[in-house]
Amino acid sequence: MSGRADSDTPPDTHAEDPEGLEGPEDTGEADDAEGDARRARWAATGAGAVLALAGAAAALLRLTGPAPVLVPAAYACGAAACALAALLGSRGRTRRALWLLVAGLMVMALGDQFD
């Protein structure tokens, strides 16, 4: 005897949740979280790229003008920080990317104060 009441019935291979808890894949929460993470990565990457290009353009414009050397250097350092933030954002490190974006903008604003 196999211990089953009906030996012609195949064994149940589907594991049921014994506690009756639903996982995130059952409720669609995993898809929402994945979509939010994807949007955060795109936002961090896009903002970092735009700010890096703007900082690099400002550094080049200030380099050709009569501004002190510290001004284009500050814009270039801020642009580098924003480019690094774009790289981190594309790899999913969105919190660090946000803080690097803030730091890069602050460095660019500080460079603008020297002008």
Chimera marker file (.cmm) of the C-alpha trace (Angstrom):
<marker_set name="trace">
<marker id="1" x="0.000" y="0.000" z="0.000" r="1" g="1" b="0" radius="0.5"/>
<marker id="2" x="1.146" y="3.438" z="-0.803" r="1" g="1" b="0" radius="0.5"/>
<marker id="3" x="-0.687" y="5.142" z="2.018" r="1" g="1" b="0" radius="0.5"/>
<marker id="4" x="-2.978" y="7.032" z="-0.364" r="1" g="1" b="0" radius="0.5"/>
<marker id="5" x="-6.683" y="6.449" z="-0.399" r="1" g="1" b="0" radius="0.5"/>
<marker id="6" x="-6.834" y="6.399" z="-4.196" r="1" g="1" b="0" radius="0.5"/>
<marker id="7" x="-3.720" y="4.928" z="-5.777" r="1" g="1" b="0" radius="0.5"/>
<marker id="8" x="-4.791" y="5.919" z="-9.308" r="1" g="1" b="0" radius="0.5"/>
<marker id="9" x="-4.580" y="9.627" z="-8.430" r="1" g="1" b="0" radius="0.5"/>
<marker id="10" x="-1.176" y="11.205" z="-9.066" r="1" g="1" b="0" radius="0.5"/>
<marker id="11" x="0.508" y="12.782" z="-6.047" r="1" g="1" b="0" radius="0.5"/>
<marker id="12" x="-0.079" y="16.473" z="-5.407" r="1" g="1" b="0" radius="0.5"/>
<marker id="13" x="3.166" y="18.225" z="-6.412" r="1" g="1" b="0" radius="0.5"/>
<marker id="14" x="1.913" y="21.754" z="-5.868" r="1" g="1" b="0" radius="0.5"/>
<marker id="15" x="3.051" y="23.071" z="-2.523" r="1" g="1" b="0" radius="0.5"/>
<marker id="16" x="0.421" y="25.115" z="-0.789" r="1" g="1" b="0" radius="0.5"/>
<marker id="17" x="1.156" y="27.876" z="1.674" r="1" g="1" b="0" radius="0.5"/>
<marker id="18" x="0.398" y="26.163" z="5.011" r="1" g="1" b="0" radius="0.5"/>
<marker id="19" x="-0.107" y="29.459" z="6.842" r="1" g="1" b="0" radius="0.5"/>
<marker id="20" x="-2.283" y="30.996" z="4.170" r="1" g="1" b="0" radius="0.5"/>
<marker id="21" x="0.085" y="33.917" z="3.511" r="1" g="1" b="0" radius="0.5"/>
<marker id="22" x="0.269" y="35.449" z="0.105" r="1" g="1" b="0" radius="0.5"/>
<marker id="23" x="3.635" y="36.370" z="-1.368" r="1" g="1" b="0" radius="0.5"/>
<marker id="24" x="4.346" y="39.550" z="-3.295" r="1" g="1" b="0" radius="0.5"/>
<marker id="25" x="4.161" y="37.634" z="-6.579" r="1" g="1" b="0" radius="0.5"/>
<marker id="26" x="0.537" y="36.753" z="-5.860" r="1" g="1" b="0" radius="0.5"/>
<marker id="27" x="-0.622" y="40.318" z="-5.262" r="1" g="1" b="0" radius="0.5"/>
<marker id="28" x="1.277" y="42.167" z="-7.975" r="1" g="1" b="0" radius="0.5"/>
<marker id="29" x="3.373" y="44.106" z="-5.458" r="1" g="1" b="0" radius="0.5"/>
<marker id="30" x="6.595" y="42.754" z="-6.936" r="1" g="1" b="0" radius="0.5"/>
<marker id="31" x="5.738" y="44.236" z="-10.329" r="1" g="1" b="0" radius="0.5"/>
<marker id="32" x="4.980" y="47.610" z="-8.740" r="1" g="1" b="0" radius="0.5"/>
<marker id="33" x="8.229" y="47.612" z="-6.791" r="1" g="1" b="0" radius="0.5"/>
<marker id="34" x="10.181" y="46.621" z="-9.879" r="1" g="1" b="0" radius="0.5"/>
<marker id="35" x="8.537" y="49.414" z="-11.874" r="1" g="1" b="0" radius="0.5"/>
<marker id="36" x="9.323" y="51.947" z="-9.144" r="1" g="1" b="0" radius="0.5"/>
<marker id="37" x="12.955" y="50.823" z="-9.049" r="1" g="1" b="0" radius="0.5"/>
<marker id="38" x="13.212" y="51.075" z="-12.818" r="1" g="1" b="0" radius="0.5"/>
<marker id="39" x="11.772" y="54.599" z="-12.789" r="1" g="1" b="0" radius="0.5"/>
<marker id="40" x="14.190" y="55.621" z="-10.030" r="1" g="1" b="0" radius="0.5"/>
<marker id="41" x="17.134" y="54.278" z="-12.022" r="1" g="1" b="0" radius="0.5"/>
<marker id="42" x="16.032" y="56.127" z="-15.159" r="1" g="1" b="0" radius="0.5"/>
<marker id="43" x="15.457" y="59.343" z="-13.220" r="1" g="1" b="0" radius="0.5"/>
<marker id="44" x="18.853" y="59.204" z="-11.520" r="1" g="1" b="0" radius="0.5"/>
<marker id="45" x="20.615" y="58.340" z="-14.773" r="1" g="1" b="0" radius="0.5"/>
<marker id="46" x="18.823" y="61.009" z="-16.788" r="1" g="1" b="0" radius="0.5"/>
<marker id="47" x="19.246" y="63.768" z="-14.226" r="1" g="1" b="0" radius="0.5"/>
<marker id="48" x="22.919" y="62.908" z="-13.747" r="1" g="1" b="0" radius="0.5"/>
<marker id="49" x="23.574" y="62.929" z="-17.483" r="1" g="1" b="0" radius="0.5"/>
<marker id="50" x="21.782" y="66.229" z="-18.063" r="1" g="1" b="0" radius="0.5"/>
<marker id="51" x="23.514" y="67.934" z="-15.143" r="1" g="1" b="0" radius="0.5"/>
<marker id="52" x="26.905" y="66.533" z="-16.171" r="1" g="1" b="0" radius="0.5"/>
<marker id="53" x="26.463" y="67.909" z="-19.693" r="1" g="1" b="0" radius="0.5"/>
<marker id="54" x="25.304" y="71.267" z="-18.344" r="1" g="1" b="0" radius="0.5"/>
<marker id="55" x="28.273" y="71.454" z="-15.957" r="1" g="1" b="0" radius="0.5"/>
<marker id="56" x="30.741" y="70.510" z="-18.686" r="1" g="1" b="0" radius="0.5"/>
<marker id="57" x="29.278" y="73.137" z="-21.029" r="1" g="1" b="0" radius="0.5"/>
<marker id="58" x="29.434" y="75.764" z="-18.284" r="1" g="1" b="0" radius="0.5"/>
<marker id="59" x="33.041" y="74.817" z="-17.528" r="1" g="1" b="0" radius="0.5"/>
<marker id="60" x="33.998" y="75.218" z="-21.180" r="1" g="1" b="0" radius="0.5"/>
<marker id="61" x="32.198" y="78.546" z="-21.457" r="1" g="1" b="0" radius="0.5"/>
<marker id="62" x="33.813" y="79.877" z="-18.271" r="1" g="1" b="0" radius="0.5"/>
<marker id="63" x="37.214" y="78.606" z="-19.374" r="1" g="1" b="0" radius="0.5"/>
<marker id="64" x="37.123" y="80.755" z="-22.513" r="1" g="1" b="0" radius="0.5"/>
<marker id="65" x="35.999" y="83.871" z="-20.603" r="1" g="1" b="0" radius="0.5"/>
<marker id="66" x="37.734" y="86.172" z="-18.142" r="1" g="1" b="0" radius="0.5"/>
<marker id="67" x="36.633" y="84.159" z="-15.081" r="1" g="1" b="0" radius="0.5"/>
<marker id="68" x="39.239" y="82.949" z="-12.554" r="1" g="1" b="0" radius="0.5"/>
<marker id="69" x="40.555" y="79.413" z="-13.046" r="1" g="1" b="0" radius="0.5"/>
<marker id="70" x="38.727" y="78.210" z="-9.943" r="1" g="1" b="0" radius="0.5"/>
<marker id="71" x="35.326" y="78.765" z="-11.582" r="1" g="1" b="0" radius="0.5"/>
<marker id="72" x="35.673" y="76.339" z="-14.521" r="1" g="1" b="0" radius="0.5"/>
<marker id="73" x="37.439" y="73.865" z="-12.229" r="1" g="1" b="0" radius="0.5"/>
<marker id="74" x="34.458" y="73.896" z="-9.862" r="1" g="1" b="0" radius="0.5"/>
<marker id="75" x="32.042" y="73.402" z="-12.757" r="1" g="1" b="0" radius="0.5"/>
<marker id="76" x="34.158" y="70.531" z="-14.086" r="1" g="1" b="0" radius="0.5"/>
<marker id="77" x="34.324" y="68.852" z="-10.656" r="1" g="1" b="0" radius="0.5"/>
<marker id="78" x="30.566" y="69.234" z="-10.222" r="1" g="1" b="0" radius="0.5"/>
<marker id="79" x="30.000" y="67.802" z="-13.694" r="1" g="1" b="0" radius="0.5"/>
<marker id="80" x="32.247" y="64.846" z="-12.839" r="1" g="1" b="0" radius="0.5"/>
<marker id="81" x="30.249" y="64.214" z="-9.663" r="1" g="1" b="0" radius="0.5"/>
<marker id="82" x="27.001" y="64.312" z="-11.645" r="1" g="1" b="0" radius="0.5"/>
<marker id="83" x="28.435" y="61.930" z="-14.253" r="1" g="1" b="0" radius="0.5"/>
<marker id="84" x="29.384" y="59.532" z="-11.463" r="1" g="1" b="0" radius="0.5"/>
<marker id="85" x="25.867" y="59.900" z="-10.090" r="1" g="1" b="0" radius="0.5"/>
<marker id="86" x="24.468" y="58.944" z="-13.502" r="1" g="1" b="0" radius="0.5"/>
<marker id="87" x="26.668" y="55.855" z="-13.513" r="1" g="1" b="0" radius="0.5"/>
<marker id="88" x="25.605" y="54.874" z="-9.997" r="1" g="1" b="0" radius="0.5"/>
<marker id="89" x="21.968" y="55.511" z="-10.852" r="1" g="1" b="0" radius="0.5"/>
<marker id="90" x="22.144" y="53.231" z="-13.870" r="1" g="1" b="0" radius="0.5"/>
<marker id="91" x="23.482" y="50.461" z="-11.618" r="1" g="1" b="0" radius="0.5"/>
<marker id="92" x="20.655" y="50.832" z="-9.122" r="1" g="1" b="0" radius="0.5"/>
<marker id="93" x="22.433" y="52.864" z="-6.425" r="1" g="1" b="0" radius="0.5"/>
<marker id="94" x="19.814" y="55.586" z="-6.545" r="1" g="1" b="0" radius="0.5"/>
<marker id="95" x="20.251" y="56.950" z="-3.015" r="1" g="1" b="0" radius="0.5"/>
<marker id="96" x="23.960" y="57.454" z="-3.480" r="1" g="1" b="0" radius="0.5"/>
<marker id="97" x="23.286" y="58.915" z="-6.910" r="1" g="1" b="0" radius="0.5"/>
<marker id="98" x="20.866" y="61.442" z="-5.414" r="1" g="1" b="0" radius="0.5"/>
<marker id="99" x="23.401" y="62.558" z="-2.830" r="1" g="1" b="0" radius="0.5"/>
<marker id="100" x="26.110" y="62.835" z="-5.491" r="1" g="1" b="0" radius="0.5"/>
<marker id="101" x="23.781" y="64.945" z="-7.630" r="1" g="1" b="0" radius="0.5"/>
<marker id="102" x="23.191" y="67.272" z="-4.700" r="1" g="1" b="0" radius="0.5"/>
<marker id="103" x="26.927" y="67.472" z="-3.970" r="1" g="1" b="0" radius="0.5"/>
<marker id="104" x="27.745" y="68.107" z="-7.634" r="1" g="1" b="0" radius="0.5"/>
<marker id="105" x="25.207" y="70.913" z="-7.842" r="1" g="1" b="0" radius="0.5"/>
<marker id="106" x="26.560" y="72.442" z="-4.652" r="1" g="1" b="0" radius="0.5"/>
<marker id="107" x="30.106" y="72.394" z="-6.049" r="1" g="1" b="0" radius="0.5"/>
<marker id="108" x="28.867" y="74.062" z="-9.250" r="1" g="1" b="0" radius="0.5"/>
<marker id="109" x="26.987" y="76.686" z="-7.216" r="1" g="1" b="0" radius="0.5"/>
<marker id="110" x="30.096" y="77.295" z="-5.133" r="1" g="1" b="0" radius="0.5"/>
<marker id="111" x="32.091" y="77.802" z="-8.309" r="1" g="1" b="0" radius="0.5"/>
<marker id="112" x="29.521" y="80.313" z="-9.446" r="1" g="1" b="0" radius="0.5"/>
<marker id="113" x="30.128" y="82.288" z="-6.224" r="1" g="1" b="0" radius="0.5"/>
<marker id="114" x="33.796" y="82.787" z="-7.159" r="1" g="1" b="0" radius="0.5"/>
<marker id="115" x="32.815" y="84.535" z="-10.386" r="1" g="1" b="0" radius="0.5"/>
<link id1="1" id2="2" r="1" g="1" b="0" radius="0.2"/>
<link id1="2" id2="3" r="1" g="1" b="0" radius="0.2"/>
<link id1="3" id2="4" r="1" g="1" b="0" radius="0.2"/>
<link id1="4" id2="5" r="1" g="1" b="0" radius="0.2"/>
<link id1="5" id2="6" r="1" g="1" b="0" radius="0.2"/>
<link id1="6" id2="7" r="1" g="1" b="0" radius="0.2"/>
<link id1="7" id2="8" r="1" g="1" b="0" radius="0.2"/>
<link id1="8" id2="9" r="1" g="1" b="0" radius="0.2"/>
<link id1="9" id2="10" r="1" g="1" b="0" radius="0.2"/>
<link id1="10" id2="11" r="1" g="1" b="0" radius="0.2"/>
<link id1="11" id2="12" r="1" g="1" b="0" radius="0.2"/>
<link id1="12" id2="13" r="1" g="1" b="0" radius="0.2"/>
<link id1="13" id2="14" r="1" g="1" b="0" radius="0.2"/>
<link id1="14" id2="15" r="1" g="1" b="0" radius="0.2"/>
<link id1="15" id2="16" r="1" g="1" b="0" radius="0.2"/>
<link id1="16" id2="17" r="1" g="1" b="0" radius="0.2"/>
<link id1="17" id2="18" r="1" g="1" b="0" radius="0.2"/>
<link id1="18" id2="19" r="1" g="1" b="0" radius="0.2"/>
<link id1="19" id2="20" r="1" g="1" b="0" radius="0.2"/>
<link id1="20" id2="21" r="1" g="1" b="0" radius="0.2"/>
<link id1="21" id2="22" r="1" g="1" b="0" radius="0.2"/>
<link id1="22" id2="23" r="1" g="1" b="0" radius="0.2"/>
<link id1="23" id2="24" r="1" g="1" b="0" radius="0.2"/>
<link id1="24" id2="25" r="1" g="1" b="0" radius="0.2"/>
<link id1="25" id2="26" r="1" g="1" b="0" radius="0.2"/>
<link id1="26" id2="27" r="1" g="1" b="0" radius="0.2"/>
<link id1="27" id2="28" r="1" g="1" b="0" radius="0.2"/>
<link id1="28" id2="29" r="1" g="1" b="0" radius="0.2"/>
<link id1="29" id2="30" r="1" g="1" b="0" radius="0.2"/>
<link id1="30" id2="31" r="1" g="1" b="0" radius="0.2"/>
<link id1="31" id2="32" r="1" g="1" b="0" radius="0.2"/>
<link id1="32" id2="33" r="1" g="1" b="0" radius="0.2"/>
<link id1="33" id2="34" r="1" g="1" b="0" radius="0.2"/>
<link id1="34" id2="35" r="1" g="1" b="0" radius="0.2"/>
<link id1="35" id2="36" r="1" g="1" b="0" radius="0.2"/>
<link id1="36" id2="37" r="1" g="1" b="0" radius="0.2"/>
<link id1="37" id2="38" r="1" g="1" b="0" radius="0.2"/>
<link id1="38" id2="39" r="1" g="1" b="0" radius="0.2"/>
<link id1="39" id2="40" r="1" g="1" b="0" radius="0.2"/>
<link id1="40" id2="41" r="1" g="1" b="0" radius="0.2"/>
<link id1="41" id2="42" r="1" g="1" b="0" radius="0.2"/>
<link id1="42" id2="43" r="1" g="1" b="0" radius="0.2"/>
<link id1="43" id2="44" r="1" g="1" b="0" radius="0.2"/>
<link id1="44" id2="45" r="1" g="1" b="0" radius="0.2"/>
<link id1="45" id2="46" r="1" g="1" b="0" radius="0.2"/>
<link id1="46" id2="47" r="1" g="1" b="0" radius="0.2"/>
<link id1="47" id2="48" r="1" g="1" b="0" radius="0.2"/>
<link id1="48" id2="49" r="1" g="1" b="0" radius="0.2"/>
<link id1="49" id2="50" r="1" g="1" b="0" radius="0.2"/>
<link id1="50" id2="51" r="1" g="1" b="0" radius="0.2"/>
<link id1="51" id2="52" r="1" g="1" b="0" radius="0.2"/>
<link id1="52" id2="53" r="1" g="1" b="0" radius="0.2"/>
<link id1="53" id2="54" r="1" g="1" b="0" radius="0.2"/>
<link id1="54" id2="55" r="1" g="1" b="0" radius="0.2"/>
<link id1="55" id2="56" r="1" g="1" b="0" radius="0.2"/>
<link id1="56" id2="57" r="1" g="1" b="0" radius="0.2"/>
<link id1="57" id2="58" r="1" g="1" b="0" radius="0.2"/>
<link id1="58" id2="59" r="1" g="1" b="0" radius="0.2"/>
<link id1="59" id2="60" r="1" g="1" b="0" radius="0.2"/>
<link id1="60" id2="61" r="1" g="1" b="0" radius="0.2"/>
<link id1="61" id2="62" r="1" g="1" b="0" radius="0.2"/>
<link id1="62" id2="63" r="1" g="1" b="0" radius="0.2"/>
<link id1="63" id2="64" r="1" g="1" b="0" radius="0.2"/>
<link id1="64" id2="65" r="1" g="1" b="0" radius="0.2"/>
<link id1="65" id2="66" r="1" g="1" b="0" radius="0.2"/>
<link id1="66" id2="67" r="1" g="1" b="0" radius="0.2"/>
<link id1="67" id2="68" r="1" g="1" b="0" radius="0.2"/>
<link id1="68" id2="69" r="1" g="1" b="0" radius="0.2"/>
<link id1="69" id2="70" r="1" g="1" b="0" radius="0.2"/>
<link id1="70" id2="71" r="1" g="1" b="0" radius="0.2"/>
<link id1="71" id2="72" r="1" g="1" b="0" radius="0.2"/>
<link id1="72" id2="73" r="1" g="1" b="0" radius="0.2"/>
<link id1="73" id2="74" r="1" g="1" b="0" radius="0.2"/>
<link id1="74" id2="75" r="1" g="1" b="0" radius="0.2"/>
<link id1="75" id2="76" r="1" g="1" b="0" radius="0.2"/>
<link id1="76" id2="77" r="1" g="1" b="0" radius="0.2"/>
<link id1="77" id2="78" r="1" g="1" b="0" radius="0.2"/>
<link id1="78" id2="79" r="1" g="1" b="0" radius="0.2"/>
<link id1="79" id2="80" r="1" g="1" b="0" radius="0.2"/>
<link id1="80" id2="81" r="1" g="1" b="0" radius="0.2"/>
<link id1="81" id2="82" r="1" g="1" b="0" radius="0.2"/>
<link id1="82" id2="83" r="1" g="1" b="0" radius="0.2"/>
<link id1="83" id2="84" r="1" g="1" b="0" radius="0.2"/>
<link id1="84" id2="85" r="1" g="1" b="0" radius="0.2"/>
<link id1="85" id2="86" r="1" g="1" b="0" radius="0.2"/>
<link id1="86" id2="87" r="1" g="1" b="0" radius="0.2"/>
<link id1="87" id2="88" r="1" g="1" b="0" radius="0.2"/>
<link id1="88" id2="89" r="1" g="1" b="0" radius="0.2"/>
<link id1="89" id2="90" r="1" g="1" b="0" radius="0.2"/>
<link id1="90" id2="91" r="1" g="1" b="0" radius="0.2"/>
<link id1="91" id2="92" r="1" g="1" b="0" radius="0.2"/>
<link id1="92" id2="93" r="1" g="1" b="0" radius="0.2"/>
<link id1="93" id2="94" r="1" g="1" b="0" radius="0.2"/>
<link id1="94" id2="95" r="1" g="1" b="0" radius="0.2"/>
<link id1="95" id2="96" r="1" g="1" b="0" radius="0.2"/>
<link id1="96" id2="97" r="1" g="1" b="0" radius="0.2"/>
<link id1="97" id2="98" r="1" g="1" b="0" radius="0.2"/>
<link id1="98" id2="99" r="1" g="1" b="0" radius="0.2"/>
<link id1="99" id2="100" r="1" g="1" b="0" radius="0.2"/>
<link id1="100" id2="101" r="1" g="1" b="0" radius="0.2"/>
<link id1="101" id2="102" r="1" g="1" b="0" radius="0.2"/>
<link id1="102" id2="103" r="1" g="1" b="0" radius="0.2"/>
<link id1="103" id2="104" r="1" g="1" b="0" radius="0.2"/>
<link id1="104" id2="105" r="1" g="1" b="0" radius="0.2"/>
<link id1="105" id2="106" r="1" g="1" b="0" radius="0.2"/>
<link id1="106" id2="107" r="1" g="1" b="0" radius="0.2"/>
<link id1="107" id2="108" r="1" g="1" b="0" radius="0.2"/>
<link id1="108" id2="109" r="1" g="1" b="0" radius="0.2"/>
<link id1="109" id2="110" r="1" g="1" b="0" radius="0.2"/>
<link id1="110" id2="111" r="1" g="1" b="0" radius="0.2"/>
<link id1="111" id2="112" r="1" g="1" b="0" radius="0.2"/>
<link id1="112" id2="113" r="1" g="1" b="0" radius="0.2"/>
<link id1="113" id2="114" r="1" g="1" b="0" radius="0.2"/>
<link id1="114" id2="115" r="1" g="1" b="0" radius="0.2"/>
</marker_set>
